[in-house]
Every structure is written in C-alpha cells, then in structure tokens.
Amino acid sequence: MIPRMPDALGERYSPLYFLAALGAGGLSVSFFLYLMFWVPHPGQAVPIFEDILSAFQTGGVLDRTMIAVAWIGVALFAALHYRLLAWNFAQLSHFRKTAAYTQLRNSNAETQLLAAPLALAMAMNAAFVLGLVFVPGLWSVVEYLFPVAILVFAAIGVYAFKLLGDFFGRVLVSGGFNPEKNNSLSQLMPSFALAMIGVGLAAPAAMSGVLATAGIAYILSIIFITAAVLLGAIQIVLGFKAMLENGVDLQAAPTLWVAIPIVTVISIAVLRLGHGAHEHFDPTASTSQFTFLTVMLAIQIAVGLLGCVVLGKLGYFGKFVTGVDKSAGTYALVCPPVAMNVMLQFYINRGLVPAGILEKGSATYIALSALALAFQLAAVWLVFRLNAKHFPRGANPKAVPAE
C-alpha cells in the first residue's frame, strides 16, 4: 500500500501531486468517523484512546471488527499521507530550480502551489486523529496542545496567503492571467486550502475548555472560512464564464468536483463553530452579533491584505504619498483606516466584550483599542500629509485627476 516513489522528477513534477497526499489524509480521517459516531465518548466531543479500547474490550464481534478496521484504516492511510507529503516537498525543492517552475509562476497554474499548504493543513488534521486514536492520556494534556495547533495552522495560513499574495500581486499589477485558459475550476485550489485551514482552527474553537483559546481559534477560523468563500465565489463565476465560452479543459475537467470537498470542509467548520459558540459564549443575541461582526471584519482583512500587496508592488505609497507624484485619487486612502477604526471599536465593544471573550479595561482590551487608535492616527497623518502636498500654502497646485 505504501508505493515506492520515484526520485527527482525535475521538470516533470507538478504541485498537484500534493493532492495524492491530501487524498490519503482524507481517507485516514474518514476511517476515524466510524469511531466518532459509533463509539460512546462521554465527557468529551470526540472519542479518545481509552473510549475506543473500552469499546473494543466490551463490544461484540461487529463492534470489534469495526474498531479493528478503523484502527487499520487510520494508521495505514496516515502513513501513506505523510510518506507522500515528504516526497512532495522533496520534489518541490528540486522543481523550484527548473525552468518549468519559473514558467508555472508566470501562468494561471501558479495557484497550483496552494496544494502544498492544503496538504499541510490536512497533515495537522490527520495528526490530531492519530493522537486521539492511539495516544493514551492525550485528553489530559489537550489544552496545552490546542494553542500549539492554533499557531501551526496560523503559520500554514501565512504560507498560503504568501503564495496568494505572489499570484495576485503579479496578475493585478502586471497582468498575465489568461481567461481563455481558465476554463475549469482549477482556480478553486486557494479556496480549498483556506477552507482546510479554517476547519482545522475550528476544532479548538469547539473543543477547548479555555475561553481565550476557543475565542482566538473561533476568530481565526471565521477569517479563513470567510476568505475561502469570498475567493471561491469569485473563481466559480470566472471559471464558468470561461467554460461557457471555450468549453471545459479536458485535463482539468475533474476540478468540476472540487466544490464538493470544499462544501464538506466548510460545513464541518460551521458545525464546529456553532458548537463552540453554544458552549463558550453568551447564549443570547450577542453570539450572533459577535459572529456577524467577525465575518464582516474578515472580509475587510482579506480586502485590506490584497490592497497592501498590490499597492506595495506598484510602489504607490512611495510615489503618491511620500514621493513627488500627485493624484487626487490618493485621498481614497483615507477612508479605509477610518473605517477600520470604527469597525474595530464596534467589534471590541459590541462583539468581543458582550460574548465574554474580552473584559472591558483588561490589557488585551487596551491593546486592541490601541490598534483601532493606530488606524485613526494613520488616517489623521494621511489627511495632513496629502493636504500639505496637494494644497501647500501660497501655491496653486494642479493635482493629477484620478483615472
């Protein structure tokens, strides 16, 4: 079952081979679900080693058979997953040195690189399952593991956003995206990766007994799930437009089904987040208010990061803010930090505090309020900076109209 992998493929390698690791990891998790739904696990949201062993020792033939099959399936496909994951990263290291990699980074296929963080997020989910199934006493230390898991998922998320930033920074600044060759749903890979990270973060949100841990995981999960939905909706429209005009690309035809696992992952994340909200937060209107504000803030963060990447690659600030070039359109920079200041103040005082995540006047409350203040100060600085540049005393400047 564990194949012998070929050595350095060089230019013949494709990042889509990460999907082989992804599939094996998904199968490992799927065998765990038999234990999840058929083995009693009082006292915690998931079955742990002690529950499974007890059910095996006291159960009938069918119960023992089911548990044995699940044990084998979880272990075997997890081993295959990690073998394929290690092979892929080794191959990717060689592939980066080839001309084919440079060509990929300058084509629509650049988003295939998101298969790497997608598989890494699955590796974390598979590791959690392996711990539950095979590690005695895991639940006694799980509250120490949840913060580590959040940090790792966040790091994978940064990796994914870095790859996305490279792609969008290139195509939105220099062009190069070929809409005619977008006649599939292959551009859903980034959405899939972000959703997988989001569902992983939703686990501590649902299972941690520490409010701070659950709250941080809850917020981060919503950010990634919202970004996945936002990006996925855009790419589905663009993909179907290209397919209706040019027909579906034969080799990429299987991507028509990519939406199926994305919907599954997002559905699980929503269920976990709903459970976490019910368990940890004030079960009144404040919970829905907190969730709504988190989603809206997540959209602003996604748009803000995209703008930072594009404006940074254009060198816009150096030209039109601190440099000598003038454009009336530069005044559009003032509204976003003002809006972020207002949104953060609402989020802190009408979202986090009523939900019980923050205590008014605490150190964290003050730190987040300071972040809101920083956006406000940035807007103030921009107003004075741009006014001094466009309307200097004793002069009659001619600003270049925004296109």
Number of C-alpha atoms within 10 A of each C-alpha: 7 11 8 8 10 8 9 15 12 18 16 10 16 19 21 17 19 26 18 16 29 24 16 26 30 21 17 28 24 16 21 23 16 15 23 16 11 14 22 16 17 9 7 11 12 19 23 25 18 18 17 22 17 12 19 19 10 10 14 10 10 10 17 17 13 16 23 13 14 21 20 13 18 26 20 17 24 24 19 19 28 20 17 25 24 13 19 24 14 13 22 23 13 16 21 15 12 13 12 16 19 13 12 17 18 16 16 19 19 21 22 21 22 26 22 26 26 26 30 24 28 25 21 19 23 26 17 16 23 20 16 22 24 17 13 13 13 16 18 8 9 17 16 12 14 21 18 12 19 24 13 17 26 21 14 22 23 13 15 22 20 13 20 19 18 16 22 19 21 19 17 16 15 12 11 12 18 12 14 15 17 23 24 28 26 23 25 25 25 26 25 27 27 31 32 32 33 32 29 26 33 30 26 28 33 24 22 24 15 13 17 16 19 28 24 17 30 26 21 22 33 27 23 26 28 24 24 25 18 15 19 23 14 12 21 18 12 17 24 18 17 21 19 11 11 15 14 21 18 9 8 13 14 13 17 16 11 17 17 10 14 21 14 14 19 21 14 16 27 18 15 23 27 18 17 24 22 14 17 22 20 15 12 11 10 18 21 17 16 23 21 15 20 23 18 15 20 21 17 18 15 18 13 14 13 18 15 14 21 20 16 14 16 15 13 16 15 13 13 17 19 13 12 9 15 20 17 15 13 17 14 9 16 18 11 15 21 19 16 21 23 15 18 21 18 15 22 23 18 16 23 24 17 21 25 17 20 19 16 15 10 9 11 12 18 14 12 15 17 14 16 21 19 16 20 20 15 15 20 14 13 18 15 11 14 21 13 11 19 19 14 11 10 6 8 9 12 11 14 13 10 11 6
